[in-house]
Amino acid sequence: ICRSERPARRATVAVGAAITLVSETLSKEARGYGTAIVASVGVSGAVFAGVIGNFVHWRTAYFIGGGLGLGLLLLRVGFGESSMFTHTKEEGVSRGNIFVLFWPPSRLARYLCCILIGVPLWFGVGILITQSVHLAAELGVVGVVKPATAVSLCYAGLTLGDFASGGVS
């Protein structure tokens, strides 16, 4: 795995948790804007990680990312549970049972569709962007191709796309 892919993965996980929190706390009218802002700001972290990775040693970048992750954890401690979570807890809904994802079959189909939506993004970032050095050499690109820069440019486009699609939708 290319070192520059690691910050991108962490950013994606944090964005997923933030989207869940925003979806549970905002009204249904404001959810679209809230998720667009969270996705745009959250994914832009990978842009900054790629830029920082070009200027500092990878161990230093690792500690910067870890410190920011701990800071995010401290921010999360300040949030209370959402009313949606509290309401679900009071109803006695089964929690922690992974088999709930697989039954009924219609839920399994929706779950698999949600996973398949991410395949093009995984291919774009996980294969094309992280292997950009090797692909550039095969395609005869002149000059130096840095994976950290490729990740930054990819996620800059994703950030703009998240913001634009959230605003339009």
Helices and strands as residue ranges (DSSP letters): H 5-25, H 31-55, H 58-77, H 83-91, G 98-101, H 105-117, H 119-121, I 122-129, H 132-139, H 147-168
